[in-house]
Amino acid sequence: MTGTVTRGRPVRIVVDGLAVPAFDGETVAAALLAAGRRVLRTAPRQAEPRGMYCGIGLCFDCVATVDGQRSVRTCRTPVRDGMRVETAQAGVR
């Protein structure tokens, strides 16, 4: 890869009550990964941590509540300034 990476306009999303920087054009999952957030929920049966797995919306490991809507796949959801995201792992970073 040559040259520089151009990112969109900086925006702010709120994840589990904390401000997280993001950029227009990226997904919620990408913003969370860039901010160091790896765990988004816990698997119901084994209580294992889950985060982004496939990155293309086929699995459901990256689901979170986005602006009050439950079970949103964050790898397919673009960020929006002021968006509120609630993970099932509040307090786990």
N, C-alpha and C positions, 0 to 999 in steps of 0.2 A: 504494500500500500504506500502510495506516495502522497505528498501534500498534507494538508491539515484536515481535521474533522470539523465540520461546521455544525453547530448545534442551534436549535431554535431559540426563541425568546425565553429568558428565564421566567419561571412561574414558581408558585409555592403551593404545595398540597399539605394537608394536615393528616398525619397518620397516627392513630391512637393518641390523639391530643397534642402531638408534637409536629412542628413545622419541618417539612422535608423539601429541599430544593429539587426542582425538576426543570425540564426544558420542553417547550412545545414540540410535538412530533414524536415524543417517546412515550412508551407505555408506562402504566403504573408500576408493573413489575420491574422494568428497566430502572426507573427512578429509585425504587426500593433497593435493588441490588447495588446501584451506584452509591446509595447512602449507607451501605453496610448491613441492610436488613436481609437476612437469609430465611428466617422462619416466619411463615405467615399463618400457620395453623398447626394443629396436632391431629394426626390420624386417629379416627374414633376407636378402632379396635386395639391397636398396639400402642397407642399414645406416643407415636414417633413424630418428630418434627417434620413438617413439610414446607416446601417453598416452591420456587419455579422449577419445573422439571422439563417439560417438553418445549415450552416457550412459543408454541404455535396454536394453543387453544384446544388441543385434543384431549389432554388429561384435565383433571380438576384439582391439581395440587396447589395452584396459586390463587384459589378463590378467597375473596374477602368481601366485606360489605362496603360498597362505594356509594356515597351520597344516599344512604338509607336502603339501598337495594342489596339484598343478600345474595350470596353465591355468584358474584361477578368474577369472571376470569380476568385477573389483572394483567396477564400477558397479552390480552387482546384489547385492553381498554386504554385509550389515549388519555394522558393527563390533561387537566383543565385547571386554570388558576383558581385556588380556593377549594378544590375538591377535597372531600372528607373521606378518608379510608379507615375502616376499623378491621383489624386483623383479629383472628381468634387467639392470637398470642401476644396481646398487649403486655408489655413489660419484658418480653423476650427479645433480645437484639442479636 
